[in-house]
Amino acid sequence: MSINYYLYLSTALFCIGAFGVIYRRNAIVKFMCIELMLNAVNLLMVAFSTVWGQAQGQVFVFFIMAVAAAEVAVGLAILMMIYRNLQSTDTSILSKLKW
């Protein structure tokens, strides 16, 4: 199979994630869109690693997934504290947290 299919799929996934981050207001949906963008990059790295016959891309994907898991854990903890204070996950009302 050609690498072009992976390029098209990864581009489509990344664009969907980018539009989701830009246009959605719910913080949980924004986290999911960021994860979608990271997975699009991971897919492309694995595809190029396979085509070139090198394992560095796949090892790098492993580290990206570990950092993404830590990001989600910290982000969801922050989001829970915001929800506890404001009773909403809407990012447009976060200006209420200013002093």
DSSP file (Angstrom, degrees, kcal/mol; ACC not computed):
  #  RESIDUE AA STRUCTURE BP1 BP2  ACC     N-H-->O    O-->H-N    N-H-->O    O-->H-N    TCO  KAPPA ALPHA  PHI   PSI    X-CA   Y-CA   Z-CA
    1    1 A M              0   0    0      0, 0.0     2,-0.1     0, 0.0     0, 0.0   0.000 360.0 360.0 360.0 144.7    0.0    0.0    0.0
    2    2 A S    >>  -     0   0    0      1,-0.1     3,-0.8     4,-0.0     4,-0.6  -0.383 360.0-127.3 -78.5 153.2    1.2    3.5   -0.8
    3    3 A I  H 3> S+     0   0    0      1,-0.2     4,-2.2     2,-0.2     5,-0.2   0.686 100.7  78.6 -71.2 -17.8    2.2    6.0    1.8
    4    4 A N  H 3> S+     0   0    0      1,-0.2     4,-2.6     2,-0.2    -1,-0.2   0.863  88.1  55.3 -61.3 -35.9   -0.1    8.5    0.1
    5    5 A Y  H <> S+     0   0    0     -3,-0.8     4,-2.5     1,-0.2    -1,-0.2   0.902 108.6  47.8 -63.9 -39.8   -3.1    6.9    1.8
    6    6 A Y  H  X S+     0   0    0     -4,-0.6     4,-2.6     2,-0.2     5,-0.2   0.885 110.6  52.4 -67.0 -38.0   -1.5    7.4    5.2
    7    7 A L  H  X S+     0   0    0     -4,-2.2     4,-2.3     2,-0.2    -2,-0.2   0.927 111.6  45.7 -62.1 -45.1   -0.8   11.0    4.3
    8    8 A Y  H  X S+     0   0    0     -4,-2.6     4,-2.4     2,-0.2    -2,-0.2   0.926 115.1  46.4 -65.3 -44.9   -4.4   11.7    3.4
    9    9 A L  H  X S+     0   0    0     -4,-2.5     4,-2.6     2,-0.2     5,-0.2   0.919 114.0  47.9 -64.0 -43.8   -5.8    9.9    6.4
   10   10 A S  H  X S+     0   0    0     -4,-2.6     4,-2.5     1,-0.2    -1,-0.2   0.896 112.0  49.8 -65.7 -39.9   -3.4   11.7    8.8
   11   11 A T  H  X S+     0   0    0     -4,-2.3     4,-2.4    -5,-0.2    -1,-0.2   0.911 111.6  48.8 -63.7 -42.5   -4.1   15.1    7.2
   12   12 A A  H  X S+     0   0    0     -4,-2.4     4,-2.3     2,-0.2    -2,-0.2   0.926 112.9  47.0 -64.4 -44.3   -7.8   14.5    7.5
   13   13 A L  H  X S+     0   0    0     -4,-2.6     4,-2.2     1,-0.2    -2,-0.2   0.908 112.9  49.2 -63.7 -41.6   -7.6   13.5   11.2
   14   14 A F  H  X S+     0   0    0     -4,-2.5     4,-2.6     2,-0.2    -2,-0.2   0.907 111.5  48.9 -66.0 -40.9   -5.3   16.4   12.0
   15   15 A C  H  X S+     0   0    0     -4,-2.4     4,-2.7     2,-0.2     5,-0.2   0.900 110.3  50.9 -65.8 -40.3   -7.6   18.9   10.3
   16   16 A I  H  X S+     0   0    0     -4,-2.3     4,-1.9     1,-0.2    -1,-0.2   0.921 112.9  46.8 -61.5 -42.9  -10.7   17.5   12.1
   17   17 A G  H  X S+     0   0    0     -4,-2.2     4,-2.1     2,-0.2    -2,-0.2   0.906 111.9  49.9 -65.1 -41.9   -8.8   17.8   15.4
   18   18 A A  H  X S+     0   0    0     -4,-2.6     4,-2.1     1,-0.2    -2,-0.2   0.921 111.6  47.5 -65.1 -43.8   -7.6   21.3   14.7
   19   19 A F  H  X S+     0   0    0     -4,-2.7     4,-2.7     1,-0.2     5,-0.3   0.873 110.5  53.8 -64.5 -35.5  -11.1   22.5   13.7
   20   20 A G  H  X S+     0   0    0     -4,-1.9     4,-1.8    -5,-0.2    -2,-0.2   0.899 109.2  47.4 -64.6 -40.4  -12.5   20.9   16.9
   21   21 A V  H  < S+     0   0    0     -4,-2.1    -2,-0.2     1,-0.2    -1,-0.2   0.890 117.1  43.8 -67.1 -38.3  -10.0   22.7   19.1
   22   22 A I  H  < S+     0   0    0     -4,-2.1    -2,-0.2    -5,-0.2    -1,-0.2   0.918 124.0  29.9 -74.0 -43.7  -10.8   26.0   17.4
   23   23 A Y  H  < S+     0   0    0     -4,-2.7     2,-0.2    -5,-0.2    -3,-0.2   0.662  99.3  84.4 -99.3 -17.4  -14.5   25.9   17.2
   24   24 A R     <  -     0   0    0     -4,-1.8    -4,-0.0    -5,-0.3     0, 0.0  -0.574  50.3-165.9 -88.5 152.6  -15.7   23.8   20.1
   25   25 A R        +     0   0    0     -2,-0.2    66,-2.8    66,-0.0     2,-0.3   0.661  59.4  97.1-106.7 -23.8  -16.2   25.3   23.6
   26   26 A N  B  >  -A   90   0A   0     64,-0.2     4,-1.9     1,-0.1    64,-0.2  -0.532  65.9-146.0 -73.2 128.6  -16.4   22.2   25.8
   27   27 A A  H  > S+     0   0    0     62,-2.3     4,-2.2    -2,-0.3    -1,-0.1   0.833  97.1  55.0 -67.1 -33.1  -13.1   21.5   27.4
   28   28 A I  H  > S+     0   0    0      2,-0.2     4,-2.1     1,-0.2    -1,-0.2   0.911 108.5  48.2 -67.3 -41.1  -13.5   17.7   27.2
   29   29 A V  H  > S+     0   0    0      2,-0.2     4,-2.2     1,-0.2    -2,-0.2   0.874 109.4  54.1 -65.8 -36.8  -14.2   17.8   23.5
   30   30 A K  H  X S+     0   0    0     -4,-1.9     4,-2.3     2,-0.2    -2,-0.2   0.909 107.3  50.4 -63.8 -41.0  -11.1   20.0   23.1
   31   31 A F  H  X S+     0   0    0     -4,-2.2     4,-2.2     1,-0.2    -2,-0.2   0.916 110.4  50.0 -61.0 -42.1   -9.0   17.4   24.9
   32   32 A M  H  X S+     0   0    0     -4,-2.1     4,-1.9     1,-0.2    -2,-0.2   0.881 110.2  50.3 -64.3 -37.2  -10.3   14.7   22.6
   33   33 A C  H  X S+     0   0    0     -4,-2.2     4,-2.0     2,-0.2    -1,-0.2   0.873 108.7  51.6 -69.7 -36.4   -9.5   16.8   19.6
   34   34 A I  H  X S+     0   0    0     -4,-2.3     4,-2.2     2,-0.2    -2,-0.2   0.906 110.1  49.6 -64.2 -40.6   -6.0   17.4   20.8
   35   35 A E  H  X S+     0   0    0     -4,-2.2     4,-2.4     2,-0.2    -2,-0.2   0.872 108.0  54.0 -65.1 -36.5   -5.6   13.6   21.3
   36   36 A L  H  X S+     0   0    0     -4,-1.9     4,-1.8     2,-0.2    -1,-0.2   0.897 108.4  49.4 -63.8 -39.8   -6.9   13.2   17.7
   37   37 A M  H  X S+     0   0    0     -4,-2.0     4,-1.9     2,-0.2    -2,-0.2   0.908 110.9  49.5 -65.4 -41.8   -4.3   15.5   16.4
   38   38 A L  H  X S+     0   0    0     -4,-2.2     4,-2.3     1,-0.2    -2,-0.2   0.892 110.2  50.9 -63.9 -38.8   -1.6   13.6   18.3
   39   39 A N  H  X S+     0   0    0     -4,-2.4     4,-2.4     2,-0.2    -1,-0.2   0.837 106.2  55.3 -68.6 -31.7   -2.8   10.3   17.0
   40   40 A A  H  X S+     0   0    0     -4,-1.8     4,-1.9     2,-0.2    -1,-0.2   0.919 110.2  45.7 -64.7 -42.4   -2.7   11.7   13.4
   41   41 A V  H  X S+     0   0    0     -4,-1.9     4,-2.4     2,-0.2    -2,-0.2   0.902 111.9  52.0 -66.3 -40.2    0.9   12.6   13.9
   42   42 A N  H  X S+     0   0    0     -4,-2.3     4,-2.4     1,-0.2     5,-0.2   0.907 107.7  52.1 -62.1 -41.7    1.6    9.2   15.5
   43   43 A L  H  X S+     0   0    0     -4,-2.4     4,-2.2     1,-0.2    -1,-0.2   0.915 111.0  47.3 -59.9 -43.6    0.0    7.4   12.5
   44   44 A L  H  X S+     0   0    0     -4,-1.9     4,-2.6     2,-0.2     5,-0.2   0.889 110.5  51.7 -67.8 -39.1    2.2    9.4   10.1
   45   45 A M  H  X S+     0   0    0     -4,-2.4     4,-2.3     2,-0.2    -2,-0.2   0.908 111.5  46.9 -64.1 -41.5    5.3    8.6   12.1
   46   46 A V  H  X S+     0   0    0     -4,-2.4     4,-2.2     2,-0.2    -2,-0.2   0.893 111.8  51.8 -67.3 -38.8    4.6    4.9   12.1
   47   47 A A  H  X S+     0   0    0     -4,-2.2     4,-2.3    -5,-0.2    -2,-0.2   0.937 113.3  43.1 -63.7 -46.6    3.9    5.0    8.4
   48   48 A F  H  X S+     0   0    0     -4,-2.6     4,-2.5     1,-0.2     6,-0.2   0.879 112.6  53.8 -67.4 -36.3    7.1    6.7    7.5
   49   49 A S  H  X>S+     0   0    0     -4,-2.3     5,-1.8    -5,-0.2     4,-0.8   0.891 111.2  46.1 -63.2 -39.4    9.1    4.5    9.9
   50   50 A T  H  <5S+     0   0    0     -4,-2.2     3,-0.2     2,-0.2    -2,-0.2   0.906 112.6  49.3 -70.0 -41.7    7.6    1.4    8.2
   51   51 A V  H  <5S+     0   0    0     -4,-2.3    -2,-0.2     1,-0.2    -1,-0.2   0.908 116.6  41.1 -65.3 -41.7    8.3    2.7    4.7
   52   52 A W  H  <5S-     0   0    0     -4,-2.5    -1,-0.2    -5,-0.2    -2,-0.2   0.562 107.5-125.4 -85.2  -8.0   11.9    3.7    5.5
   53   53 A G  T  <5 +     0   0    0     -4,-0.8     2,-0.4     1,-0.2    -3,-0.2   0.807  66.0 127.2  72.4  29.9   12.5    0.5    7.5
   54   54 A Q      < -     0   0    0     -5,-1.8     4,-0.3    -6,-0.2     3,-0.3  -0.923  52.1-151.7-121.6 147.3   13.7    2.3   10.7
   55   55 A A  S  > S+     0   0    0     -2,-0.4     4,-2.0     1,-0.2     5,-0.2   0.495  76.4  90.6 -95.4  -4.3   12.4    1.8   14.2
   56   56 A Q  H  > S+     0   0    0      1,-0.2     4,-2.3     2,-0.2    -1,-0.2   0.877  85.9  53.0 -62.2 -37.4   13.2    5.3   15.5
   57   57 A G  H  > S+     0   0    0     -3,-0.3     4,-1.9     1,-0.2    -1,-0.2   0.887 109.3  48.4 -64.2 -39.4    9.8    6.7   14.5
   58   58 A Q  H  > S+     0   0    0     -4,-0.3     4,-1.5     2,-0.2    -1,-0.2   0.857 111.4  49.5 -71.4 -34.4    8.0    3.9   16.3
   59   59 A V  H  X S+     0   0    0     -4,-2.0     4,-1.6     2,-0.2    -2,-0.2   0.900 110.0  51.5 -67.6 -40.5   10.0    4.4   19.5
   60   60 A F  H  X S+     0   0    0     -4,-2.3     4,-2.2     1,-0.2    -2,-0.2   0.871 105.7  55.6 -64.1 -36.5    9.3    8.1   19.3
   61   61 A V  H  X S+     0   0    0     -4,-1.9     4,-2.4     1,-0.2    -1,-0.2   0.880 103.1  56.1 -62.2 -38.4    5.6    7.3   19.0
   62   62 A F  H  X S+     0   0    0     -4,-1.5     4,-1.7     1,-0.2    -1,-0.2   0.921 109.1  45.6 -59.6 -44.1    5.8    5.4   22.2
   63   63 A F  H  X S+     0   0    0     -4,-1.6     4,-2.3     2,-0.2    -2,-0.2   0.872 110.3  53.9 -69.2 -36.5    7.2    8.4   24.0
   64   64 A I  H  X S+     0   0    0     -4,-2.2     4,-2.4     1,-0.2    -2,-0.2   0.913 108.6  49.8 -62.4 -41.6    4.5   10.7   22.5
   65   65 A M  H  X S+     0   0    0     -4,-2.4     4,-2.0     2,-0.2    -1,-0.2   0.872 109.7  51.1 -65.9 -36.4    1.8    8.4   23.8
   66   66 A A  H  X S+     0   0    0     -4,-1.7     4,-1.9     2,-0.2    -2,-0.2   0.920 112.5  45.6 -66.5 -42.8    3.3    8.4   27.3
   67   67 A V  H  X S+     0   0    0     -4,-2.3     4,-2.4     1,-0.2    -2,-0.2   0.882 111.3  53.3 -66.8 -37.7    3.5   12.2   27.3
   68   68 A A  H  X S+     0   0    0     -4,-2.4     4,-2.3     2,-0.2    -1,-0.2   0.881 107.3  51.3 -65.2 -37.7   -0.1   12.4   26.0
   69   69 A A  H  X S+     0   0    0     -4,-2.0     4,-2.1     2,-0.2    -1,-0.2   0.907 111.4  47.1 -65.9 -40.5   -1.4   10.1   28.8
   70   70 A A  H  X S+     0   0    0     -4,-1.9     4,-2.4     2,-0.2     5,-0.2   0.892 110.7  53.1 -66.6 -38.2    0.3   12.3   31.4
   71   71 A E  H  X S+     0   0    0     -4,-2.4     4,-2.9     1,-0.2    -2,-0.2   0.906 109.3  48.5 -62.5 -41.9   -1.2   15.4   29.7
   72   72 A V  H  X S+     0   0    0     -4,-2.3     4,-2.8     2,-0.2     5,-0.3   0.902 110.2  51.7 -66.4 -40.5   -4.6   13.9   29.8
   73   73 A A  H  X S+     0   0    0     -4,-2.1     4,-1.5     2,-0.2    -2,-0.2   0.938 116.1  39.7 -62.6 -46.1   -4.3   13.0   33.5
   74   74 A V  H  X S+     0   0    0     -4,-2.4     4,-2.2     2,-0.2    -2,-0.2   0.910 116.4  51.2 -69.2 -42.2   -3.1   16.5   34.5
   75   75 A G  H  X S+     0   0    0     -4,-2.9     4,-2.5    -5,-0.2    -2,-0.2   0.897 109.9  48.3 -63.8 -41.2   -5.6   18.2   32.2
   76   76 A L  H  X S+     0   0    0     -4,-2.8     4,-2.2     2,-0.2    -1,-0.2   0.848 109.4  53.6 -69.7 -32.1   -8.6   16.2   33.5
   77   77 A A  H  X S+     0   0    0     -4,-1.5     4,-1.7    -5,-0.3    -2,-0.2   0.926 111.6  45.2 -65.5 -43.2   -7.6   17.0   37.1
   78   78 A I  H  X S+     0   0    0     -4,-2.2     4,-2.2     1,-0.2    -2,-0.2   0.907 112.3  52.5 -64.0 -41.4   -7.5   20.7   36.3
   79   79 A L  H  X S+     0   0    0     -4,-2.5     4,-2.6     1,-0.2    -2,-0.2   0.868 106.2  53.4 -64.3 -36.8  -10.8   20.3   34.4
   80   80 A M  H  X S+     0   0    0     -4,-2.2     4,-2.2     2,-0.2    -1,-0.2   0.893 109.0  49.1 -65.0 -38.4  -12.4   18.7   37.4
   81   81 A M  H  X S+     0   0    0     -4,-1.7     4,-1.6     2,-0.2    -2,-0.2   0.887 111.4  49.4 -67.5 -38.1  -11.3   21.5   39.7
   82   82 A I  H  X S+     0   0    0     -4,-2.2     4,-2.9     2,-0.2     5,-0.4   0.919 111.9  48.6 -65.2 -42.7  -12.7   24.0   37.2
   83   83 A Y  H  X S+     0   0    0     -4,-2.6     4,-2.2     1,-0.2    -2,-0.2   0.882 108.5  54.2 -64.9 -36.8  -16.0   22.1   37.0
   84   84 A R  H  < S+     0   0    0     -4,-2.2    -1,-0.2    -5,-0.2    -2,-0.2   0.865 116.6  37.6 -64.2 -35.7  -16.1   22.0   40.8
   85   85 A N  H  < S+     0   0    0     -4,-1.6    -2,-0.2    -5,-0.1    -1,-0.2   0.864 132.1  23.6 -83.8 -38.3  -15.8   25.8   41.0
   86   86 A L  H  < S-     0   0    0     -4,-2.9    -3,-0.2     2,-0.2    -2,-0.2   0.562  89.1-132.1-108.5 -10.6  -17.9   26.9   38.0
   87   87 A Q  S  < S+     0   0    0     -4,-2.2     2,-0.3    -5,-0.4    -4,-0.2   0.778  79.2  79.8  60.9  29.0  -20.3   23.9   37.5
   88   88 A S        -     0   0    0     -6,-0.3    -2,-0.2     2,-0.1    -1,-0.2  -0.986  64.4-150.9-157.5 153.9  -19.5   24.0   33.8
   89   89 A T        +     0   0    0     -2,-0.3   -62,-2.3    -3,-0.1     2,-0.4   0.182  57.0 128.2-108.9  14.4  -16.8   22.8   31.4
   90   90 A D  B >   -A   26   0A   0    -64,-0.2     3,-1.0     1,-0.1   -64,-0.2  -0.581  51.0-152.4 -73.1 124.7  -17.5   25.6   28.9
   91   91 A T  G >  S+     0   0    0    -66,-2.8     3,-1.0    -2,-0.4    -1,-0.1   0.641  86.8  70.8 -76.4 -13.2  -14.2   27.4   28.1
   92   92 A S  G 3  S+     0   0    0      1,-0.2     3,-0.4   -67,-0.1    -1,-0.2   0.692  95.8  52.9 -77.0 -16.1  -15.8   30.7   27.3
   93   93 A I  G X  S+     0   0    0     -3,-1.0     3,-1.6     1,-0.2    -1,-0.2   0.288  76.3 100.9-100.4  11.8  -16.7   31.3   31.0
   94   94 A L  G X   +     0   0    0     -3,-1.0     3,-1.7     1,-0.3    -1,-0.2   0.631  62.3  79.6 -70.7 -11.5  -13.1   30.7   32.3
   95   95 A S  G >  S+     0   0    0     -3,-0.4     3,-1.4     1,-0.3    -1,-0.3   0.688  77.2  73.8 -67.9 -15.3  -12.7   34.5   32.5
   96   96 A K  G <  S+     0   0    0     -3,-1.6    -1,-0.3     1,-0.3    -2,-0.2   0.661  83.8  68.0 -68.4 -15.0  -14.6   34.3   35.8
   97   97 A L  G <  S+     0   0    0     -3,-1.7    -1,-0.3    -4,-0.1    -2,-0.2   0.517  77.7 107.4 -83.4  -4.0  -11.5   32.7   37.3
   98   98 A K    <         0   0    0     -3,-1.4    -3,-0.0     1,-0.1     0, 0.0  -0.314 360.0 360.0 -70.9 158.8   -9.6   36.0   37.0
   99   99 A W              0   0    0     -2,-0.0    -1,-0.1     0, 0.0    -3,-0.1   0.456 360.0 360.0 -75.6 360.0   -8.9   38.0   40.2
